[in-house]
């Protein structure tokens, strides 16, 4: 099957004349940095969406092209690259799956200038005109999981360990309320800069032991989450502590070799092992287009896939004006999944519990 989608380098988008009949979306996806390991999967999800849009005739007969911006860097440089593209008139819209600190910087650049769809789980709060968040906030993502695991494992003492930026801070606030509501208490909170987990491993493991935690909420992301889970395995704490993550997906689980303890859980909008028919059909189309060795479409990839289809539909309705974007998107957003599933790691895969 021929791929009906095209990726454009930002330099080409800036310095090469755009062909007639092209609708360009700036695709802000990590190819490096903390979430770099999710980049190949997210890119495949975006390409699959673009292929399907173009195979159906494009966006009002315009070919959908994706201008790939590496969203894995620090917020300011990523936002500066997006600004250059917008200033040059090289983009018609933005879509992205990246960390929330990058998102907030890109949001300021896009403010009122273009439609911007941000697709992963997010920290909640208000957004500027033209910004659509299609993911879920921490209370929606963790509400069932914290209550269920607290009861199932008789957890009395929760710890929270995450990276130090806007999303984990919001996650920890929500999780503390949820744990208290479930009859438990939070006995430890630590936040670590990106890339800093390896240097602080001994201190973090000692803090968990001293706090006598029964469970730990992990809002670490990407490589930091992988490094920490490997360390828990070496220490033996992985078999004593119940672990819940709002950022663990199939690629991350594979990166640290899977888990067979029965105590590692993830709360995410989607899992590859979901038995739902749309999820199975999506995986089949992905394999047919990209081959059997393509990366697993994780929750981030599925969110981006849905977000690009949403953006194309809005563009087809001539409804991308930032001031009216939320109202125009409201009926379409109702069709997207806005809940989290709870799954337990079983070797290299997840068993979906709900």
Number of C-alpha atoms within 10 A of each C-alpha: 7 8 14 19 19 15 18 16 11 20 11 12 20 17 10 10 9 13 8 8 13 16 22 23 26 25 28 26 26 25 21 14 17 23 22 20 17 28 24 19 23 29 26 22 29 28 26 25 25 28 21 18 21 21 13 11 12 21 23 18 13 16 23 26 23 27 22 21 22 20 30 22 20 14 17 14 16 19 24 14 18 25 16 14 20 20 12 12 11 23 21 18 23 26 24 30 29 28 25 19 16 22 21 17 18 25 23 15 18 23 17 16 17 22 29 31 24 26 25 26 28 23 20 17 7 8 13 15 20 23 24 22 20 22 28 21 22 22 18 17 26 27 19 17 24 27 19 14 20 21 14 9 13 13 21 19 20 28 24 25 22 25 23 16 15 16 21 24 16 18 24 23 12 19 24 21 16 21 21 16 12 18 14 20 18 21 19 17 17 14 19 18 12 17 17 13 23 14 10 12 15 12 10 19 15 11 17 22 11 11 14 16 22 20 26 22 25 26 25 28 23 22 22 22 26 20 18 22 22 17 19 16 14 10 12 10 15 21 15 13 22 22 23 25 23 24 20 24 27 22 24 21 20 14 16 18 14 20 22 15 16 14 19 24 26 27 27 25 23 23 26 21 14 17 10 9 8 10 16 14 11 17 16 13 13 21 16 13 18 16 12 11 7 14 20 22 28 22 26 27 27 26 26 30 24 19 29 27 17 19 23 25 18 19 18 15 12 12 19 23 17 20 18 13 19 19 10 17 17 11 10 12 17 10 8 14 14 15 17 25 18 26 24 21 22 18 15 16 20 23 17 20 10 11
